[in-house]
């Protein structure tokens, strides 16, 4: 039997706030809707709609084999708990006979932004699929509670937030997963996170989802285990700017696998469902808003953002020509936002605004920053050479010097590889480190504290379902804008000597007409000429250091490193 409900809510809130304040971006304090299931008997019709209509003629999605019913044997309240009961029984409805029954409840309450807590105990029998989830109120789904009035959008453009699912992730019992379905990724969505809990069949756990304009976070018993926060929020990645409603159900079979032949019935028991928002009007705008420039490279500009707000968080929106970006940070904590994929040696104007979750804007909006990207000190290209395994199509690579750091980016081009992760391999001494996923099959790592002119050697291991492949090792001179050796498939035989050189360096080139360009370590052009196959360059006028000679002729092009003593 439950303790006094108001006292229970206060205790739960204090515990949740204690454990999760530092883990989520917005803390929602005010209980706006709940069902404590304190009245025995039928499910409260003021709160819940029992969805029974088959949306696809004879079936539900995902190969499920149950009928959802409004029978009191499939959903009822007893001793302070909602029971959703999946049963093995022959049942005919809508002209279709099925061998299993269960219940699917739609909340008659919808909301945008807030936190939901559901305390529940789950069925674990093979073939059962309990779920606590949300759908966009605007979904066009026959038989859904809101569909007849608000159903203007097909799935997944309406957005789906799966707070908890069990039983569809292979044989691992007690593993629950949270998933986001959007137009950018749905079905077997890549946007998911999971956690193993203790004895889901016999212990109650609190499944929570915290949804703000910035991100969606998932917690088990107040502990964060997954956050969804796409860098670009648009209709494809972020349909979560409209109201959603709650669904509770237990499906049978389909993607949940083979049902235990001895199965008779099993239940998901729910102690409570609670939704929190912040109902008091927030009229206080962010203050002390600042935006300054950080590190600038040939392809990126860093913006350093800060501000104060009583809500605890500040959202920053950045516009720059045809591009836009947004991020957020706790009040008073400087946020570094790196704008990538910019053109080299180009002027950019960044217009930055600061707001809070209530939409209040900083008084000094906007702050306008002007920055010019540098010349790209980069080597890049495409290859299919493997040191281990094989590549069917190959991979793109790029090494870019940014200050005293080198950003290494690789993209796997093989379309047949799924579940891809990448690891950066250092050649000597050997080391392996995980790379960050940028998007799709693009991965990046930045190594710091490098010396301009030094040579580094790295490869990348791509691991995927069913195997792995490793690229060749690439040698890169830190600070160069070369093309990692020969830029074409030609086997060039341009020669220069002596190297290292003190005064005169002699060129023996493989064509009678050659365009040569001499640059320093920063890519600044020092000398350019069209020369014959034999030519001398006087290096005595240059200080000691690393230089690069680019030779281009009818045979191709080649960049040669020159060391000046």
Buried (B, 14 or more C-beta within 10 A) or exposed (E): EBEEBEEBBEEBBEEBEEBBEEBBBBBBEEBBBBBBBEEEEEBBEEBBBBBBEBBEEEBBEEEBBBBBBBBBEBBBBEEBBBBBBBBBBEBEBEEEEBBBBBBBBBBBBBBBBBBBBBBBBBBBBBBBBBBBBBBBBBBBBEBBBBBEEBBEBEBBBBBBBBBBBBBBBEEEBBBBBBBBBBBBBBEEBEBBBBBEBEEBEEEBBBBBBBBBBBBBBBBBBBEBBBBBBBEEBEEBBBBBEBBBBBBBBBBBBBBBBEBEEEBEBBBBBBBBBBBBBBEEEBEEBBBBBBBEEBEBBBBBBBBBBBBBBBBBBBBBBBBBEEBBBBBBBEBEEEBEBBBBEBEBEEEBEBBBBBBBBBEBBBEBBBBEBEBEBBBBBBBBBEBBEBEEBEBEEBBBBBBBBBEEBBBBBBBBBBEEBEEBBBBBBBEEEEEEEEBEBBEEBBBBBBBEEBEBBEEBEBBBBBBBEEEBBBBBBBEBBBBBBBBBBBBEEBEBEBEBEEBEBEEEBBBEBBBEEBBBBBBBBBBEEBBEEEBEBEBEBEBEEBEEEBBBBBBBBEBBBBBBBBBBE
